[in-house]
């Protein structure tokens, strides 16, 4: 016979929907394996809920401690602190309510009005639960992100202080996640022990309940043999024997059915009583534990030692969870003992009824039917009881062997669970290494980020990774339970074959040839089913592991999106800092004041301004030309170094003795197989690709560093040129530079400020001014429009257009500023550009100001 359990039949197999362990004990003909595993899944969900609630409590306390540390002037009952904490608590409550509503909806999917559920529904429900829990985890991450802008908005703190706050909060949350991960591992093992114990207790009660059937079969068989003996002796006719045997079968089996009905009815009463007791005890324990938590939070001092407080708080919550678990375990033990006592009570009552049936048959009915003396009937009754005792002894030995096989199966299942847990740990380690290497590789490509920013990004990534891996670890345990549920049918079939073999082997020590052939055929069938079970276990494990890996990829995608947003924000802050570097408020104010003063200064002439601008353009042109030459030289040097490094690497690769030995082994093919050689070659190619990629990355990083150095050098030189121009112009206009300013030069400044604003002549004197002198040019009105610059900012100091007064009227003429010191050069891309500044012209009288472009 081949196994009739296919994937479709297993997934569509319906089993009783149970909410607690006592319900399994009270129900008859229940699939114990599937029901116990479903309770295991429910316990894992409770573990996840308890740890999530603890995480939320720890988060609020950590946030409170960080607020007190960073804002020592704020008291714990400060209105602003309470406002922030209350908002976070409300957000967490809303998050939890939303999750519980979604979990309740998922729990009701596919249930209908039936009290049974299929394995396909269970797998679909667990998959949807996992997706919802991952979404909830992502929502919690987003809530943590909202704290930094809240601090900057509510507490009016700087961005650097807010970042330090978030780093401290993240560091403490990493410690909390580590505690939660250890606690989860402990509770997973505790849940596994409870599941194995429940399976053991349920099997024991089932054995006690089915024992009455073995008693009935053995006693009826003994009675049938005794009546057959009377029939052979001629004391009883065949028709009389059949009538008496039919009456006994009916009486015995009715009594056995009464035993089952009464056990089920009274067992349900015990279950209800147990559930009521458990609910009452759980309510009292919950209230006591809640008061204990409140007392601990009220008496604690967060500012003294936050780390010790969080550890003590976690230990209290851990002890409370273990207390609840022990309470549930004690209740399981109590209901099992109550069920066993009920079964023993009903068994004794049924055995007494069976004895009455036997006494009535042999001491009343047979003497009347056969006219045998009562003494002979008593002897026959004793012989029947001895025969029944022998058969019950054989049945008891078989049941002991059957119980031993069942215990071995439970131990084997436990080993499988532990092995899967070990494999899950290895998978988590691999995922951690992969994600950590990825984030380090990404950050290594951004040389501009500061060490503090990189440390904050890595810290945030560590927190999110710990949370995601903890969720995946629990999901891995769920996958193991689902795999065991899929394989329960095949394991049950194999268990029945082992029991049948034990029964056949215990019939008689001496077997005939055909009996030996049947045993050998049964052993071969067992080996075939065991191999099929092992193959099915591997295929089922692979299929479910694919689901776990898909969920791991989804969690990784969520983590990647979060980290992309965080890194993008860090790069944006870095770009803003670079853009605002050197552009202080005092410096911009001084420039604006200098422009206004120069416009009205009588000491600034066209010749002097042109001379300063020409010198400035020439200096900038020389700087750009030198920068271009240095850039080309450094690029050529780096290219040569990279070519030399690549040649050296290829030379070392071909001269590697391990490679030669691998090639020789691959050529001869005597010491290793084709598959091993292919794996070796694949590993070698992957190593080469990794080294080549790392070499390119190092080369690009070195190139970026060199370009950053040249850019910083050019930036400094251009700033010095700008400072020189401003200092020269300030000296020309007799404008004093502010103290401790960067606009000093070698020529120095006058000790006393000179009045630079001239008086306006009366209108009648303006007609006698005569021919304008080129050496006395006035600057245009500075109120015509704001100054603006397109192009490079460090040298963006602009002069207003020059006006020259004409004789005989008040009109003025604007002269465009010609580009001075322009030279056409070629950049690295091969395109030509103008070095220095290029003025847009000719300037119209309505333009207001000239606009310079830097290239």
C-alpha positions in Angstrom: 0.0 0.0 0.0 1.2 3.5 -0.8 0.5 6.4 1.5 -2.8 8.1 0.8 -1.8 11.4 2.3 -1.1 13.9 -0.5 -0.4 17.6 -0.2 -3.9 18.6 -1.2 -5.6 16.1 1.2 -3.3 17.2 4.0 -4.0 20.9 3.4 -7.7 20.3 3.2 -7.8 18.1 6.2 -10.1 19.6 8.9 -9.4 19.3 12.6 -11.2 20.5 15.7 -10.7 24.2 16.5 -9.7 24.4 20.1 -8.9 27.4 22.2 -7.3 25.7 25.2 -5.7 22.5 26.2 -8.6 21.1 28.4 -10.8 21.1 25.3 -8.5 18.5 23.7 -8.9 16.2 26.7 -12.7 16.4 26.8 -13.3 15.8 23.1 -13.4 12.3 21.6 -11.8 11.3 18.3 -9.7 14.4 18.1 -6.4 14.8 16.1 -4.1 15.4 19.0 -1.1 16.4 16.9 -2.8 19.0 14.9 -4.7 20.4 17.9 -1.6 20.6 20.1 0.4 22.3 17.3 -2.4 24.8 16.8 -2.2 25.7 20.5 1.5 26.0 20.0 1.0 28.6 17.3 -1.4 30.5 19.6 1.2 30.5 22.4 3.8 31.9 20.0 1.4 34.7 19.1 0.9 35.5 22.8 4.7 35.6 23.3 5.0 38.1 20.5 2.2 40.2 21.9 3.7 40.2 25.4 7.2 41.2 24.1 5.7 43.9 21.9 3.9 45.4 24.9 7.1 45.3 26.9 8.9 47.0 24.0 6.3 49.8 24.1 6.6 50.2 27.8 10.4 50.2 27.6 10.3 52.7 24.8 8.2 55.1 26.9 10.5 54.8 29.9 13.6 55.2 27.8 12.2 58.3 26.1 11.3 59.7 29.5 14.9 59.0 30.8 16.4 60.6 27.7 14.2 63.7 28.2 15.4 64.1 31.8 19.1 63.5 30.7 19.1 66.1 27.9 16.8 68.6 29.5 17.8 68.6 33.2 15.9 71.7 33.9 12.7 69.9 33.0 11.0 68.0 35.7 9.3 64.6 35.1 5.9 66.2 35.6 6.8 69.2 33.3 3.9 70.0 31.0 6.0 69.9 27.9 7.6 66.5 28.8 4.2 65.1 29.7 2.8 66.4 26.4 5.5 64.5 24.4 5.2 61.3 26.4 1.4 61.4 26.2 1.4 61.8 22.5 3.8 58.8 22.1 1.6 56.7 24.4 -1.5 57.6 22.4 0.2 56.8 19.2 1.3 53.4 20.6 -2.2 52.6 21.8 -3.7 53.5 18.4 -1.0 51.3 16.8 -1.8 48.4 19.0 -5.6 48.8 18.6 -5.2 48.8 14.8 -3.0 45.7 14.9 -5.4 43.8 17.2 -8.4 44.7 15.0 -6.5 43.4 11.9 -5.5 40.2 13.8 -9.1 39.6 14.9 -10.3 40.0 11.3 -7.6 37.6 10.1 -8.5 35.1 12.9 -12.1 35.0 11.6 -11.2 34.4 7.9 -12.3 31.0 6.6 -13.9 30.0 9.9 -17.6 30.2 8.9 -20.0 28.6 11.5 -18.0 25.4 11.7 -16.0 24.4 14.7 -13.4 22.9 12.4 -10.5 24.4 10.5 -8.3 23.2 7.7 -4.5 23.3 7.6 -4.6 25.5 4.5 -6.6 28.1 6.5 -4.1 27.9 9.3 -1.1 28.5 7.0 -2.9 31.4 5.2 -3.8 32.9 8.6 -0.2 32.6 9.9 1.2 34.2 6.7 -1.2 37.1 6.9 -0.4 37.5 10.6 3.3 37.7 9.8 2.7 40.4 7.2 0.6 42.5 9.6 3.2 42.2 12.3 6.0 43.3 9.9 3.8 46.3 8.9 3.3 47.1 12.6 7.1 46.9 13.1 7.6 49.4 10.3 5.0 51.7 11.7 6.8 51.7 15.0 10.0 52.7 13.2 8.3 55.6 11.7 6.9 56.7 15.0 10.5 56.7 16.4 11.5 58.9 13.5 8.9 61.5 14.4 10.6 62.2 17.8 13.5 64.3 16.4 11.3 66.9 14.6 9.1 66.9 17.7 12.1 67.8 19.9 13.2 70.6 17.5 9.6 72.0 17.4 8.5 71.6 21.0 11.8 72.0 22.9 13.4 74.4 20.4 16.7 72.5 20.5 19.3 72.5 17.8 19.5 69.8 15.2 22.8 68.6 16.6 21.3 68.2 20.1 18.3 66.4 18.6 20.7 64.0 16.8 22.5 63.3 20.0 19.2 62.7 21.7 18.2 60.2 19.0 21.5 58.4 19.2 21.2 58.0 23.0 17.6 56.8 22.6 18.6 54.4 19.8 21.5 53.0 21.9 19.2 52.2 24.8 16.6 50.7 22.6 19.3 48.4 21.1 20.0 47.2 24.7 16.3 46.7 25.2 16.0 44.7 21.9 18.8 42.4 23.1 17.0 41.7 26.3 13.8 41.0 24.4 15.6 38.7 22.0 17.0 36.7 24.9 13.6 36.6 26.5 12.0 35.4 23.3 14.5 32.6 22.9 13.7 31.5 26.5 9.9 31.6 26.0 10.2 29.7 22.7 11.9 26.9 24.5 9.4 27.1 27.3 6.6 26.9 24.8 8.2 23.9 23.1 8.5 22.1 26.4 4.8 22.9 27.2 3.7 21.6 23.8 5.6 18.4 24.2 4.2 18.0 27.7 0.7 18.7 26.4 1.1 16.0 23.7 2.3 13.6 26.4 -0.6 14.3 28.7 -3.2 14.1 25.9 -1.8 10.8 24.8 -1.9 9.5 28.3 -5.6 10.4 28.8 -6.4 8.9 25.4 -4.7 5.7 26.4 -6.8 5.6 29.6 -10.0 6.3 27.7 -9.3 3.6 25.0 -8.4 1.0 27.6 -12.0 0.1 28.2 -12.3 -1.0 24.6 -9.5 -3.4 25.1 -11.1 -4.7 28.2 -14.4 -5.2 26.4 -12.7 -7.1 23.5 -10.7 -9.4 25.7 -13.6 -10.3 28.0 -16.0 -10.9 25.1 -13.3 -13.1 23.5 -12.9 -15.2 26.7 -16.7 -15.5 27.0 -16.9 -16.6 23.4 -14.3 -19.3 24.0 -16.1 -20.6 27.1 -19.4 -20.9 25.3 -17.7 -22.6 22.3 -16.4 -25.2 24.8 -19.9 -25.9 26.0 -21.1 -26.2 22.4 -18.3 -28.7 21.6 -19.3 -30.7 24.7 -22.9 -30.8 23.5 -24.1 -28.8 26.5 -25.1 -25.9 24.4 -26.6 -25.7 20.9 -25.2 -23.4 18.3 -28.3 -21.3 18.2 -28.2 -20.9 22.0 -24.6 -20.0 21.8 -25.2 -17.3 19.2 -28.1 -15.8 21.2 -26.2 -15.7 24.4 -23.1 -14.3 22.7 -25.2 -11.6 21.0 -26.7 -10.6 24.3 -23.3 -10.3 25.9 -21.9 -8.2 23.0 -24.8 -5.9 23.2 -24.6 -5.5 27.0 -20.8 -5.0 27.0 -20.6 -2.5 24.2 -23.6 -0.5 25.5 -21.7 -0.2 28.8 -18.6 0.8 26.9 -20.5 3.5 25.1 -22.0 4.7 28.3 -18.5 5.0 29.7 -17.6 7.2 26.7 -20.7 9.4 26.9 -20.3 9.9 30.7 -16.6 10.6 30.3 -17.3 13.2 27.6 -20.1 14.9 29.6 -18.4 15.0 32.9 -15.1 16.0 31.1 -16.8 19.0 29.6 -18.0 20.0 33.1 -14.4 19.8 34.3 -13.2 21.8 31.4 -15.7 24.6 32.1 -14.7 24.6 35.8 -11.1 24.7 34.8 -11.6 27.6 32.4 -13.5 29.5 35.1 -10.8 28.9 37.6 -8.1 29.8 35.2 -9.9 33.0 34.1 -10.3 34.1 37.7 -6.7 33.3 38.7 -5.5 35.1 35.5 -7.5 38.2 36.4 -6.1 38.3 39.9 -2.6 37.7 38.7 -2.9 40.4 36.0 -4.2 42.9 38.6 -1.4 42.0 41.0 1.3 42.3 38.3 -0.1 45.6 37.1 0.1 47.0 40.6 3.7 45.7 40.9 4.6 47.5 37.6 3.1 50.7 38.7 4.8 50.6 42.1 8.1 50.0 40.4 7.7 52.9 38.0 6.5 55.2 40.8 9.4 54.3 43.2 12.2 54.3 40.5 14.6 57.1 39.8 15.4 57.2 36.1 18.1 59.8 36.5 20.2 57.8 38.9 21.1 54.8 36.6 18.8 54.3 33.6 20.6 51.1 32.5 20.1 49.3 35.8 16.5 50.5 36.0 15.7 49.2 32.6 17.3 45.9 33.4 15.4 45.6 36.7 12.2 46.6 34.9 12.8 43.9 32.3 13.5 41.3 35.0 10.2 42.1 36.7 8.2 41.7 33.4 10.1 38.5 32.6 9.3 37.1 36.0 5.6 38.0 35.6 5.5 36.2 32.2 7.1 33.1 33.7 4.6 33.2 36.5 1.7 33.3 34.1 3.3 30.5 32.1 3.7 28.4 35.3 0.1 29.1 36.2 -1.1 27.8 32.8 1.1 24.8 33.2 -0.2 24.0 36.6 -3.8 24.3 35.3 -2.9 21.9 32.5 -1.6 19.4 35.0 -4.6 19.8 37.3 -7.1 19.2 34.5 -5.1 16.2 33.3 -5.1 14.7 36.8 -8.8 15.4 37.1 -9.5 13.7 33.7 -7.3 10.7 34.7 -9.2 10.4 38.0 -12.5 10.6 36.2 -11.4 7.9 33.8 -10.2 5.7 36.6 -13.6 6.2 38.4 -15.6 5.3 35.3 -13.3 2.4 34.6 -13.8 0.8 38.0 -17.5 1.3 37.7 -17.5 -0.3 34.2 -15.4 -3.2 35.3 -17.9 -3.9 38.1 -20.7 -3.9 35.6 -18.7 -6.3 33.4 -18.2 -8.6 36.3 -21.9 -8.6 37.0 -22.6 -9.5 33.4 -20.2 -12.5 33.6 -21.6 -13.7 37.0 -25.2 -13.4 35.6 -24.2 -15.4 32.5 -22.4 -18.3 34.2 -24.3 -18.5 37.5 -27.9 -17.8 36.4 -28.4 -18.0 32.7 -26.2 -21.1 31.8 -27.6 -23.3 34.6 -31.1 -22.6 33.4 -30.3 -23.2 29.7 -27.9 -26.2 29.9 -29.1 -27.8 33.2 -25.5 -27.8 34.3 -24.8 -27.7 38.1 -23.8 -24.4 39.5 -20.4 -25.8 40.6 -19.5 -26.7 37.0 -20.6 -23.3 35.8 -18.5 -21.6 38.5 -15.5 -23.6 37.3 -16.2 -22.5 33.8 -16.5 -18.9 34.9 -13.1 -19.1 36.6 -11.6 -20.5 33.4 -13.1 -17.7 31.4 -11.7 -15.1 33.8 -8.3 -16.7 33.6 -8.4 -16.7 29.9 -9.5 -13.0 29.9 -6.7 -12.2 32.3 -4.1 -13.8 29.9 -5.5 -11.8 27.0 -5.5 -8.6 29.0 -1.9 -9.3 30.0 -0.9 -9.6 26.3 -2.9 -6.4 25.5 -1.2 -4.6 28.4 2.2 -5.6 27.2 1.3 -4.4 23.7 0.0 -1.1 25.1 3.3 -0.6 27.0 5.2 -1.2 23.8 2.9 1.1 22.0 3.4 3.8 24.7 7.2 3.4 24.4 7.0 3.9 20.6 4.9 7.0 21.2 7.4 8.4 23.7 10.2 7.8 21.2 8.3 9.6 18.5 7.8 12.6 20.9 11.5 12.7 21.6 12.3 12.6 17.9 9.9 15.4 17.3 11.6 17.4 20.0 15.0 16.9 18.4 13.6 18.0 15.1 12.3 21.2 16.7 15.7 21.9 18.3 17.5 21.3 15.1 15.2 23.7 13.2 15.9 26.2 16.0 19.6 25.8 15.4 19.2 26.3 11.7 17.1 29.4 12.3 19.9 30.8 14.4 22.4 30.2 11.6 20.0 31.9 9.1 19.7 34.9 11.4 23.5 35.2 11.6 23.8 35.0 7.9 21.2 37.7 7.4 22.8 39.9 10.0 26.2 39.6 8.3 24.7 40.3 4.9 22.9 43.4 6.0 25.8 44.7 8.1 28.2 44.3 5.2 25.7 46.0 2.9 25.3 49.0 5.1 29.0 49.3 5.7 29.6 49.1 2.0 27.1 51.8 1.3 28.5 54.1 3.9 32.0 53.5 2.6 31.0 55.0 -0.7 30.0 58.3 1.0 33.3 59.8 2.0 31.7 63.2 2.8 29.6 62.0 5.8 31.0 62.8 9.2 31.9 60.1 11.7 29.0 61.1 13.9 26.5 60.8 11.0 27.9 57.4 10.0 27.8 56.2 13.6 24.2 57.4 14.0 23.2 55.6 10.7 24.9 52.4 11.8 23.3 52.6 15.2 19.8 53.1 13.7 20.4 50.2 11.3 21.5 48.0 14.2 18.2 48.7 16.1 16.0 48.0 13.1 18.0 44.9 12.2 17.7 43.5 15.7 13.9 44.1 15.6 13.5 42.5 12.2 15.6 39.4 13.1 13.7 38.8 16.3 10.4 38.9 14.3 11.9 36.5 11.7 13.2 34.1 14.4 9.6 33.8 15.8 8.3 33.3 12.3 10.9 30.5 11.8 9.5 28.7 14.9 6.0 29.1 13.4 7.2 27.6 10.1 8.6 24.6 12.0 5.2 24.0 13.6 3.4 24.2 10.3 5.8 21.7 8.8 5.2 19.3 11.7 1.4 19.7 11.1 1.9 18.9 7.4 3.8 15.8 8.2 1.5 14.6 11.0 -0.5 12.3 8.7 2.6 10.4 7.4 4.0 10.2 10.9 0.8 8.7 12.2 0.8 6.1 9.4 4.4 5.2 10.2 3.5 5.0 13.9 0.6 2.6 13.1 3.0 0.4 11.1 5.4 0.2 14.0 2.6 -0.7 16.3 1.4 -3.4 14.0 4.9 -4.8 13.8 5.2 -4.8 17.6 1.9 -6.6 17.8 2.8 -9.3 15.3 6.2 -9.8 17.0 4.5 -10.3 20.4 2.0 -12.9 19.3 4.3 -15.9 19.6 8.1 -16.5 19.8 7.8 -19.3 17.2 6.5 -18.3 13.8 5.8 -20.2 10.7 7.3 -19.5 7.3 4.4 -17.4 6.0 4.4 -15.4 9.2 8.1 -14.6 8.8 7.4 -13.5 5.3 4.6 -11.2 6.5 6.9 -9.7 9.1 9.6 -9.1 6.5 7.1 -7.5 4.2 5.9 -5.3 7.0 9.5 -4.3 7.9 10.1 -3.4 4.2 6.9 -1.4 4.2 8.1 0.5 7.3 11.5 1.3 5.7 9.7 2.5 2.5 7.4 4.8 4.5 10.3 6.1 6.6 12.2 7.0 3.5 9.1 8.6 2.0 8.5 10.5 5.2 12.1 11.8 5.2 11.9 12.9 1.6 8.5 14.6 2.3 10.0 16.3 5.3 12.8 17.8 3.2 10.4 19.0 0.5 8.0 20.5 3.0 10.8 22.2 4.8 12.1 23.7 1.6 8.7 25.0 0.5 8.1 26.6 3.9 11.6 27.9 4.1 11.0 29.6 0.8 8.1 31.4 2.5 10.4 32.4 5.3 13.0 33.7 2.9 10.4 35.7 1.0 9.3 37.3 4.3 12.9 37.9 5.2 13.3 39.7 1.8 10.2 41.8 2.6 11.6 42.7 6.0 14.9 43.5 4.3 13.1 45.7 1.7 11.4 47.6 4.5 14.7 48.0 6.3 16.3 49.2 3.1 13.7 51.8 2.4 14.0 53.1 5.9 17.8 53.3 5.7 17.6 54.9 2.3 15.5 57.7 3.8 17.8 58.1 6.8 20.9 58.2 4.6 19.3 60.6 2.2 18.4 62.9 5.1 22.0 62.7 6.4 23.4 63.5 2.9 21.0 66.4 2.6 22.1 67.8 6.0 25.7 67.4 4.9 25.1 69.2 1.6 23.5 72.0 3.4 26.4 72.3 5.8 28.8 72.4 2.9 26.8 74.9 1.0 26.6 77.2 4.0 30.2 76.8 4.9 31.9 80.1 5.3 28.7 82.1 4.7 28.2 83.5 8.1 25.7 86.2 9.0 28.4 88.7 10.0 30.2 88.2 6.7 27.1 88.7 4.6 26.1 91.8 6.6 29.6 93.3 6.2 29.4 92.7 2.4 26.1 94.4 2.2 27.3 97.4 4.3 30.4 97.6 2.2 28.4 97.8 -1.0 26.2 100.5 0.3 29.2 102.5 1.5 31.1 102.1 -1.7 28.1 103.4 -3.7 28.3 106.7 -1.9 32.0 106.9 -1.5 33.9 109.8 -3.1 37.2 107.9 -3.0 36.2 105.1 -5.4 37.0 105.8 -9.0 36.7 103.9 -12.2 40.4 103.4 -12.6 40.9 102.1 -9.1 37.9 99.8 -9.4 39.0 98.5 -12.8 42.5 97.9 -11.4 41.2 95.9 -8.5 38.8 93.8 -10.7 41.6 93.2 -13.2 44.0 92.0 -10.5 41.3 89.8 -9.0 40.4 88.3 -12.3 44.0 87.5 -13.1 44.5 85.9 -9.7 41.3 83.8 -10.1 42.4 82.8 -13.6 45.8 81.6 -12.3 44.1 79.7 -9.5 41.7 77.9 -11.9 44.5 77.1 -14.4 46.7 75.7 -11.6 43.8 73.7 -10.3 43.1 72.3 -13.7 46.7 71.2 -14.1 46.8 69.6 -10.7 43.6 67.8 -11.4 44.9 66.4 -14.7 48.1 65.4 -13.1 46.4 63.6 -10.2 44.1 61.8 -12.5 47.0 60.5 -14.6 48.8 59.4 -11.4 45.8 57.6 -10.0 45.2 55.8 -13.4 48.8 54.7 -13.5 48.7 53.4 -9.9 45.4 51.5 -10.7 46.9 49.9 -13.8 50.0 48.8 -11.9 47.9 47.4 -9.0 45.8 45.5 -11.5 48.8 44.0 -13.2 50.3 43.0 -9.8 47.0 41.4 -8.8 46.7 39.4 -12.0 50.3 38.3 -11.6 49.7 37.1 -8.0 46.5 35.3 -9.2 48.3 33.3 -11.9 51.2 32.5 -9.6 49.0 31.4 -6.7 50.0 27.7 -5.8 46.5 26.9 -4.6 45.1 27.9 -8.0 47.7 25.8 -9.8 46.9 22.8 -7.6 43.2 23.3 -8.2 43.8 23.4 -12.0 46.0 20.3 -11.8 43.4 18.5 -9.8 40.7 19.6 -12.3 42.9 18.4 -15.2 43.5 15.0 -13.9 40.1 14.6 -12.2 41.4 11.8 -10.0 41.1 13.2 -6.6 37.8 15.1 -6.8 34.5 14.8 -8.6 33.0 17.1 -11.2 30.6 18.7 -8.7 33.4 19.5 -6.3 35.5 21.0 -9.0 32.6 23.1 -10.2 32.0 24.4 -6.7 35.7 25.2 -6.3 35.7 27.1 -9.6 32.6 29.0 -8.6 34.1 29.9 -5.3 37.3 31.1 -7.0 35.4 33.2 -9.5 33.3 34.7 -6.7 36.5 35.6 -4.8 38.0 37.1 -7.9 34.9 39.2 -8.5 34.8 40.3 -4.9 38.5 41.3 -5.0 38.1 43.1 -8.3 35.0 45.0 -7.0 36.8 45.9 -3.8 39.8 47.1 -5.8 37.6 49.3 -8.0 35.9 50.6 -4.8 39.2 51.5 -3.2 40.3 53.2 -6.4 37.2 55.3 -6.6 37.4 56.1 -2.9 41.0 57.3 -3.4 40.0 59.3 -6.4 37.2 60.9 -4.5 39.5 61.8 -1.6 42.0 63.4 -4.0 39.3 65.4 -5.8 37.9 66.5 -2.4 41.4 67.7 -1.4 41.8 69.6 -4.6 38.4 71.1 -4.3 39.0 72.1 -0.7 42.3 73.7 -1.7 40.6 75.6 -4.6 37.9 76.7 -2.2 40.4 78.0 0.2 42.3 79.9 -2.4 39.2 81.4 -3.9 38.1 82.5 -0.5 41.5 84.1 0.1 41.2 85.9 -3.3 37.7 87.1 -2.3 39.0 88.3 1.0 41.9 90.1 -0.7 39.4 91.9 -3.1 37.1 92.9 -0.3 40.0 94.1 1.9 41.4 96.1 -1.0 38.0 97.6 -1.8 37.4 98.5 1.9 40.8 100.2 2.0 40.1 102.1 -1.2 36.7 103.3 0.2 38.1 104.1 3.6 35.8 101.6 5.3 37.1 100.0 8.5 36.9 96.2 8.8 35.2 94.8 11.9 37.4 93.3 14.6 38.3 89.6 14.4 37.2 89.4 10.8 38.6 87.3 8.0 39.0 90.2 5.5 42.4 91.5 6.6 45.2 91.9 4.2 48.9 92.8 4.2 48.3 96.5 3.5 46.5 97.1 6.7 43.7 99.5 7.4 43.5 103.2 8.5 43.3 103.6 12.2 40.5 106.1 12.1 37.5 105.9 9.9 37.2 108.6 7.3 33.9 110.1 6.4 33.0 108.8 3.0 29.6 110.3 2.4 29.7 113.5 0.4 27.2 116.3 0.5 24.9 116.8 -2.4 25.5 120.2 -4.2 22.5 122.5 -4.6 20.7 122.2 -7.9 22.1 125.5 -9.3 25.7 124.3 -8.8 25.3 121.1 -10.8 25.2 123.1 -14.1 28.7 124.4 -13.5 30.4 121.1 -13.0 32.0 121.1 -16.4 33.4 118.2 -18.3 33.3 115.0 -16.4 36.7 113.6 -15.3 37.2 109.9 -15.8 39.1 109.7 -12.6 36.0 110.8 -10.6 33.3 108.3 -11.4 30.2 108.0 -9.2 28.6 104.6 -8.6 25.0 103.9 -9.6 22.1 104.2 -7.2 22.1 101.0 -5.1 18.4 101.1 -4.6 17.7 100.0 -8.1 17.6 96.3 -7.2 19.1 93.6 -5.1 22.5 92.2 -5.9 22.6 88.6 -7.2 25.2 86.3 -8.5 25.0 83.2 -10.7 27.7 80.7 -10.4 30.4 80.1 -7.8 29.6 81.7 -4.5 32.9 82.2 -2.7 34.0 84.9 -5.1 30.6 86.3 -5.7 31.3 89.9 -4.7 29.7 92.2 -7.3 30.1 95.8 -8.1 27.2 98.0 -9.2 27.4 99.5 -12.7 29.6 102.6 -13.1 27.9 105.9 -13.9 29.6 109.0 -15.3 28.0 112.4 -14.9 27.5 114.4 -18.1 27.9 118.1 -18.3 24.8 120.2 -18.4 22.3 117.7 -17.0 21.8 115.1 -14.3 21.7 112.2 -16.6 24.2 109.4 -16.2 25.6 106.8 -18.5 26.3 103.2 -17.5 29.5 101.6 -18.7 29.6 97.8 -18.9 32.4 96.1 -17.1 34.5 94.2 -19.6 35.9 90.7 -18.8 39.5 91.2 -17.7 42.0 88.4 -17.6 39.9 85.9 -19.6 41.7 82.9 -21.1 40.2 80.1 -23.0 41.1 76.7 -21.5 39.9 73.1 -21.9 38.4 71.2 -19.0 38.6 67.5 -18.3 35.6 66.7 -20.5 37.2 68.2 -23.6 34.9 71.2 -23.8 36.3 74.7 -23.8 35.2 77.2 -21.2 36.2 80.7 -20.0 38.3 80.9 -17.0 37.4 83.7 -14.6 34.3 85.9 -14.8 32.3 87.0 -17.8 30.1 90.0 -17.6 26.8 90.1 -19.3 26.5 93.2 -21.5 26.0 95.6 -22.8 24.1 96.7 -19.7 20.9 98.6 -20.2 20.0 101.5 -18.0 17.2 99.5 -16.5 19.2 96.5 -15.7 20.1 97.8 -12.3 23.2 95.6 -11.7 25.5 93.5 -13.8 25.4 89.8 -13.4 28.6 87.8 -13.5 28.9 84.2 -14.4 31.7 82.0 -13.2 32.9 79.0 -15.2 
